[in-house]
């Protein structure tokens, strides 16, 4: 049954044509039984065929069929063709026109259909009802019949207009639901991309810094292994400690990606903060890089996002110094506490990075660390300036505004 219903919905003109044939059959019986013998003979076939055509094509060409129905009605009045079963097509076309949305038919066409339908009743009464004085039926009866004929046209027009309103309402709901679904999908994609970018920044900072320290210490251990085993042992211990720290942070980051799995307490480590920058500097110093560290202003608790951003900026800047500064490079780190923000200044006196690594945020695809810095600072509403400094070397300056924790 559902398939039949869907088939009929997909072929509305076929359904209307079927009913047009049925209507033509009733009209043939009307003519054949002599009911319409007082009509104008063969002229009765003209409005009958026209109105059956209206029924068949009313949904395909609603405006044209309205004009055709009005023309058939006018022909009936002129040719004195009595009302017959085909006149129900007028009700059908009034309903169809009233049910059309504004995109299909202009509102004035619907008003024309209503006026034409309401006019059909009094015109019929004037043409065929006997209201002369002394007629068998009183004038009141004829008025009642006129109103009775007008009521169906009004009801069919109101029904069609209600259907149009309901369809417009459901179409609006469907469009709104589709829009909300698209917005929900877009928001989900944005959230996924933001999370992936955050994890990528964290992974880059952890891997780049710790692996850089481990590589430097491993090279130093290999160099002094035969000459000074104690220094080699110290370097290996640094490698071991750095590796454990990297693994701990990796476990914390990977825990973000797990779903539905219980996490052990040892899988997590606290987020780095400003106080750990001094520990970071000491770790870098053990790898052979000379770093001058100073704090200006009065240290105080900061929002966790600001502290993590400051730590990662210093970490990435010192990592870049080791990678690109060259031999015998020295660096300096300044933390400045302002009333409304935290300032960072990391400089080195090395040979600096290639221009494409910092210009446009590393547009060549290799400056991932600087891209991560800019993203972090942008999320905090701060500013970042990175580039070569006068006299050689590289400078990274950042200002992080303080927000409510």
C-alpha positions as CSV (number, residue, x, y, z in Angstrom):
1,X,0.0,0.0,0.0
2,X,2.8,2.4,0.8
3,X,4.4,1.8,-2.6
4,X,1.1,2.5,-4.3
5,X,0.8,5.8,-2.3
6,X,4.3,6.8,-3.2
7,X,3.7,6.0,-6.9
8,X,0.5,8.2,-6.9
9,X,2.4,11.0,-5.2
10,X,5.1,10.9,-7.9
11,X,2.5,11.0,-10.7
12,X,-0.1,13.6,-9.8
13,X,-1.0,14.4,-13.4
14,X,-1.8,10.7,-14.0
15,X,-4.1,10.7,-11.0
16,X,-5.9,13.8,-12.1
17,X,-6.3,12.4,-15.6
18,X,-8.0,9.4,-14.1
19,X,-10.5,11.5,-12.3
20,X,-11.0,13.6,-15.4
21,X,-11.9,10.4,-17.3
22,X,-14.3,9.5,-14.5
23,X,-15.9,12.9,-14.6
24,X,-16.2,12.7,-18.4
25,X,-18.1,9.4,-17.9
26,X,-20.6,11.0,-15.5
27,X,-21.1,13.8,-18.0
28,X,-21.7,11.3,-20.8
29,X,-24.4,9.7,-18.6
30,X,-25.9,13.2,-17.9
31,X,-26.1,13.8,-21.7
32,X,-27.1,10.2,-22.6
33,X,-30.0,9.9,-20.1
34,X,-31.5,13.1,-21.4
35,X,-30.9,15.1,-18.2
36,X,-29.2,17.8,-20.3
37,X,-31.5,17.7,-23.3
38,X,-32.7,21.2,-22.6
39,X,-29.2,22.5,-23.0
40,X,-27.9,23.9,-26.3
41,X,-27.2,20.5,-27.9
42,X,-23.7,20.0,-29.1
43,X,-22.6,23.2,-27.5
44,X,-22.7,21.3,-24.1
45,X,-19.7,19.2,-25.1
46,X,-17.5,22.3,-25.3
47,X,-17.6,23.3,-21.6
48,X,-17.7,19.6,-20.6
49,X,-14.4,18.8,-22.4
50,X,-12.8,22.1,-21.2
51,X,-13.7,21.4,-17.6
52,X,-12.5,17.8,-17.8
53,X,-9.2,19.1,-19.2
54,X,-9.1,21.5,-16.2
55,X,-9.3,18.5,-13.8
56,X,-6.6,16.6,-15.7
57,X,-4.0,19.5,-15.8
58,X,-5.0,21.6,-12.8
59,X,-1.8,20.8,-10.8
60,X,0.5,21.0,-13.9
61,X,-0.8,24.3,-15.2
62,X,-2.9,25.9,-12.4
63,X,-3.0,29.5,-13.8
64,X,-3.9,28.4,-17.4
65,X,-6.5,26.0,-16.1
66,X,-8.1,28.8,-14.0
67,X,-8.5,30.9,-17.1
68,X,-9.8,27.9,-19.0
69,X,-12.4,27.2,-16.3
70,X,-13.5,30.8,-16.2
71,X,-13.8,30.7,-20.0
72,X,-15.9,27.5,-19.9
73,X,-18.2,29.1,-17.3
74,X,-18.7,32.2,-19.4
75,X,-19.4,30.0,-22.4
76,X,-22.1,28.1,-20.3
77,X,-23.8,31.3,-19.5
78,X,-23.8,32.6,-23.0
79,X,-24.7,29.3,-24.7
80,X,-27.3,28.5,-22.1
81,X,-25.6,25.1,-21.1
82,X,-27.2,24.0,-17.9
83,X,-25.0,23.2,-14.9
84,X,-23.8,19.7,-15.1
85,X,-21.4,17.3,-13.3
86,X,-18.3,18.8,-15.1
87,X,-18.8,22.0,-13.0
88,X,-17.2,20.3,-10.0
89,X,-14.0,21.1,-11.9
90,X,-14.5,24.7,-10.9
91,X,-14.3,23.7,-7.2
92,X,-11.2,21.7,-7.9
93,X,-9.4,24.6,-9.7
94,X,-10.3,27.1,-7.0
95,X,-8.8,24.7,-4.4
96,X,-5.7,24.1,-6.5
97,X,-5.0,27.8,-7.1
98,X,-5.5,28.6,-3.4
99,X,-3.1,25.9,-2.4
100,X,-0.2,27.2,-4.6
101,X,2.7,28.9,-2.9
102,X,3.8,32.4,-3.9
103,X,6.7,31.0,-5.8
104,X,4.3,29.3,-8.2
105,X,1.4,31.7,-8.4
106,X,1.2,35.4,-7.5
107,X,-1.3,36.2,-4.6
108,X,-3.5,38.2,-7.0
109,X,-4.2,35.0,-8.9
110,X,-5.5,33.3,-5.8
111,X,-7.8,36.4,-5.2
112,X,-9.1,36.2,-8.7
113,X,-10.0,32.5,-8.2
114,X,-11.9,33.4,-5.0
115,X,-13.8,36.2,-6.7
116,X,-14.6,34.1,-9.7
117,X,-15.9,31.2,-7.5
118,X,-18.1,33.5,-5.4
119,X,-19.4,35.1,-8.5
120,X,-20.4,31.8,-10.0
121,X,-23.4,31.4,-7.6
122,X,-25.2,34.7,-8.3
123,X,-24.6,34.4,-12.0
124,X,-26.1,30.9,-12.0
125,X,-29.1,32.2,-10.1
126,X,-29.6,35.1,-12.5
127,X,-29.3,32.8,-15.5
128,X,-31.3,29.8,-14.6
129,X,-33.4,30.4,-11.5
130,X,-36.8,31.9,-12.0
131,X,-37.1,34.8,-9.5
132,X,-39.9,36.7,-11.4
133,X,-43.0,37.7,-9.4
134,X,-45.5,34.9,-9.1
135,X,-42.9,32.2,-9.7
136,X,-43.5,28.9,-7.9
137,X,-40.4,29.5,-5.7
138,X,-40.1,32.6,-3.5
139,X,-37.3,35.0,-3.7
140,X,-36.1,33.8,-0.3
141,X,-35.6,30.3,-1.6
142,X,-33.6,31.5,-4.5
143,X,-31.4,33.6,-2.2
144,X,-30.9,30.5,0.0
145,X,-29.9,28.5,-3.1
146,X,-27.5,31.2,-4.2
147,X,-25.8,31.2,-0.8
148,X,-25.7,27.5,-0.8
149,X,-23.9,27.5,-4.1
150,X,-21.4,30.1,-3.0
151,X,-20.5,28.3,0.2
152,X,-18.7,25.3,-1.4
153,X,-16.5,27.7,-3.4
154,X,-15.6,29.7,-0.2
155,X,-14.9,26.4,1.7
156,X,-12.7,25.0,-1.1
157,X,-10.7,28.2,-1.3
158,X,-10.2,28.4,2.5
159,X,-9.2,24.7,2.4
160,X,-6.6,25.3,-0.3
161,X,-5.2,28.3,1.5
162,X,-4.9,26.3,4.7
163,X,-3.1,23.6,2.8
164,X,-0.7,26.2,1.3
165,X,0.0,27.7,4.8
166,X,0.6,24.2,6.3
167,X,2.9,23.3,3.4
168,X,4.9,26.5,3.8
169,X,5.2,25.9,7.5
170,X,6.5,22.4,7.1
171,X,8.9,23.6,4.3
172,X,10.2,26.2,6.7
173,X,10.7,23.6,9.4
174,X,12.5,21.3,7.0
175,X,14.7,24.1,5.8
176,X,15.4,25.2,9.4
177,X,16.2,21.6,10.4
178,X,18.5,21.2,7.4
179,X,20.3,24.5,8.3
180,X,20.7,23.5,11.9
181,X,22.1,20.1,10.8
182,X,24.6,21.8,8.6
183,X,25.6,24.2,11.3
184,X,25.9,21.3,13.8
185,X,28.2,19.5,11.3
186,X,30.2,22.7,10.7
187,X,30.6,23.2,14.4
188,X,31.7,19.6,14.9
189,X,34.3,20.0,12.1
190,X,35.6,23.2,13.6
191,X,35.8,21.6,17.1
192,X,37.6,18.6,15.7
193,X,40.1,20.8,13.7
194,X,40.7,23.0,16.8
195,X,41.3,19.9,18.9
196,X,43.6,18.4,16.3
197,X,45.5,21.7,16.1
198,X,45.8,21.9,19.9
199,X,47.1,18.3,20.1
200,X,49.5,19.0,17.2
201,X,50.9,22.0,19.0
202,X,51.4,20.0,22.2
203,X,53.0,17.1,20.4
204,X,55.3,19.4,18.5
205,X,56.4,21.2,21.7
206,X,57.0,18.0,23.6
207,X,58.7,16.1,20.9
208,X,60.8,18.9,19.5
209,X,62.1,20.1,22.8
210,X,62.8,16.8,24.5
211,X,64.2,15.0,21.5
212,X,66.4,18.0,20.8
213,X,67.8,17.8,24.4
214,X,68.3,14.0,24.1
215,X,70.1,14.4,20.7
216,X,72.5,17.0,22.1
217,X,73.2,15.0,25.3
218,X,73.7,11.8,23.2
219,X,76.2,13.6,21.0
220,X,78.0,14.9,24.0
221,X,78.1,11.5,25.7
222,X,79.5,9.8,22.6
223,X,82.2,12.5,22.4
224,X,83.4,12.2,26.0
225,X,82.7,8.5,26.5
226,X,86.3,7.5,26.4
227,X,87.8,10.7,27.8
228,X,85.6,11.3,30.8
229,X,83.1,8.5,31.6
230,X,81.6,10.5,34.5
231,X,80.4,13.3,32.1
232,X,79.1,10.6,29.7
233,X,77.2,9.1,32.6
234,X,75.7,12.5,33.5
235,X,74.6,13.0,29.9
236,X,73.0,9.6,29.8
237,X,71.1,10.3,33.0
238,X,69.9,13.6,31.5
239,X,68.8,11.6,28.4
240,X,66.9,9.2,30.6
241,X,65.2,11.9,32.6
242,X,64.2,13.8,29.5
243,X,62.9,10.7,27.9
244,X,60.7,9.9,31.0
245,X,59.4,13.4,31.0
246,X,58.6,13.2,27.3
247,X,56.8,9.9,27.8
248,X,54.8,11.3,30.7
249,X,53.6,14.2,28.6
250,X,52.9,12.0,25.6
251,X,50.7,9.8,27.8
252,X,48.8,12.8,29.0
253,X,48.2,14.0,25.4
254,X,47.2,10.5,24.2
255,X,44.8,10.3,27.1
256,X,42.8,13.1,25.4
257,X,42.3,10.9,22.4
258,X,41.1,7.9,24.3
259,X,37.3,7.4,24.8
260,X,35.7,5.2,27.3
261,X,38.9,3.9,28.8
262,X,39.7,4.3,32.5
263,X,42.9,6.4,33.1
264,X,45.3,5.7,35.9
265,X,46.6,8.6,37.9
266,X,50.2,8.0,36.9
267,X,49.2,8.5,33.2
268,X,48.8,12.2,33.9
269,X,51.3,15.0,34.7
270,X,50.5,18.6,35.7
271,X,50.3,21.1,32.9
272,X,53.5,23.2,32.7
273,X,53.3,26.6,34.2
274,X,55.4,29.7,34.6
275,X,57.2,28.4,37.6
276,X,58.5,25.5,35.6
277,X,60.2,27.8,33.1
278,X,63.2,28.0,35.5
279,X,63.4,24.2,35.5
280,X,63.2,24.2,31.7
281,X,66.0,26.7,31.5
282,X,68.2,24.5,33.8
283,X,67.5,21.6,31.7
284,X,68.6,23.5,28.6
285,X,71.7,24.6,30.3
286,X,72.7,21.0,31.1
287,X,72.5,20.4,27.3
288,X,75.3,22.9,26.8
289,X,73.4,26.0,25.9
290,X,74.1,29.2,27.9
291,X,70.9,30.8,29.0
292,X,70.4,34.0,31.0
293,X,67.1,34.0,32.9
294,X,65.5,37.0,34.6
295,X,62.1,37.8,36.0
296,X,60.9,41.4,36.3
297,X,57.9,42.6,38.2
298,X,56.1,40.8,41.0
299,X,55.3,37.1,40.3
300,X,51.7,36.2,41.0
301,X,49.3,33.4,40.0
302,X,48.1,33.6,36.4
303,X,45.3,31.9,34.5
304,X,46.3,28.4,33.5
305,X,46.0,29.1,29.8
306,X,48.4,32.0,30.1
307,X,50.9,30.0,32.1
308,X,50.9,27.1,29.6
309,X,51.2,29.4,26.7
310,X,54.2,31.2,28.2
311,X,55.9,27.9,29.0
312,X,55.4,26.6,25.5
313,X,56.7,29.8,23.9
314,X,59.9,29.7,25.9
315,X,60.3,26.0,25.3
316,X,59.9,26.4,21.5
317,X,62.1,29.4,21.4
318,X,65.0,27.7,23.2
319,X,64.5,24.6,21.0
320,X,64.9,26.8,17.9
321,X,68.0,28.4,19.4
322,X,69.6,24.9,19.7
323,X,68.5,23.9,16.2
324,X,69.4,27.1,14.3
325,X,71.7,29.2,16.5
326,X,74.9,27.4,15.6
327,X,77.9,26.7,17.8
328,X,78.7,28.7,20.9
329,X,75.3,30.4,20.9
330,X,73.9,32.0,24.0
331,X,70.3,33.0,24.8
332,X,68.4,35.1,27.3
333,X,64.9,34.7,28.7
334,X,63.0,37.6,30.2
335,X,59.6,37.3,32.0
336,X,57.9,40.7,32.8
337,X,54.8,40.9,35.0
338,X,52.7,43.9,34.1
339,X,49.5,44.9,35.8
340,X,47.4,43.7,32.9
341,X,49.6,41.2,31.2
342,X,52.7,39.0,31.0
343,X,55.5,39.9,28.7
344,X,58.0,37.4,27.2
345,X,61.3,38.1,25.5
346,X,63.6,35.3,24.3
347,X,66.7,36.3,22.4
348,X,69.9,34.6,21.2
349,X,73.1,35.7,19.5
350,X,73.3,32.9,17.0
351,X,73.0,33.0,13.3
352,X,69.2,32.8,13.4
353,X,66.7,30.9,11.3
354,X,66.1,31.2,7.5
355,X,63.7,33.9,6.4
356,X,61.1,31.5,5.2
357,X,60.9,29.9,8.7
358,X,59.5,32.9,10.3
359,X,58.0,35.1,7.6
360,X,54.2,34.7,7.3
361,X,54.3,32.3,10.2
362,X,56.3,29.7,8.4
363,X,54.3,29.6,5.2
364,X,56.7,27.1,3.6
365,X,55.4,24.4,5.9
366,X,58.6,24.1,8.0
367,X,58.0,26.7,10.6
368,X,55.5,24.6,12.6
369,X,56.8,25.8,15.9
370,X,56.2,29.5,15.1
371,X,52.8,28.6,13.7
372,X,52.0,26.9,17.0
373,X,53.3,30.0,18.9
374,X,51.1,32.3,16.9
375,X,48.0,30.1,17.4
376,X,48.6,29.9,21.1
377,X,49.1,33.7,21.5
378,X,46.1,34.4,19.2
379,X,43.9,32.2,21.4
380,X,44.9,34.2,24.4
381,X,44.2,37.5,22.6
382,X,47.9,38.5,22.7
383,X,50.5,39.6,20.3
384,X,53.7,37.9,19.0
385,X,56.6,39.3,17.1
386,X,59.3,36.9,15.8
387,X,62.3,37.6,13.6
388,X,66.0,38.5,13.4
389,X,67.3,41.1,15.8
390,X,69.8,43.9,15.0
391,X,73.3,42.7,15.3
392,X,72.5,39.0,14.6
393,X,70.6,36.4,16.3
394,X,66.9,35.9,16.7
395,X,64.2,37.4,18.9
396,X,60.8,36.3,20.0
397,X,58.6,38.8,21.9
398,X,55.1,38.1,23.1
399,X,52.5,39.9,25.3
400,X,49.8,37.9,26.9
401,X,46.9,39.8,28.4
402,X,45.6,38.6,31.7
403,X,42.0,37.4,31.9
404,X,40.0,36.1,34.8
405,X,41.2,32.6,35.7
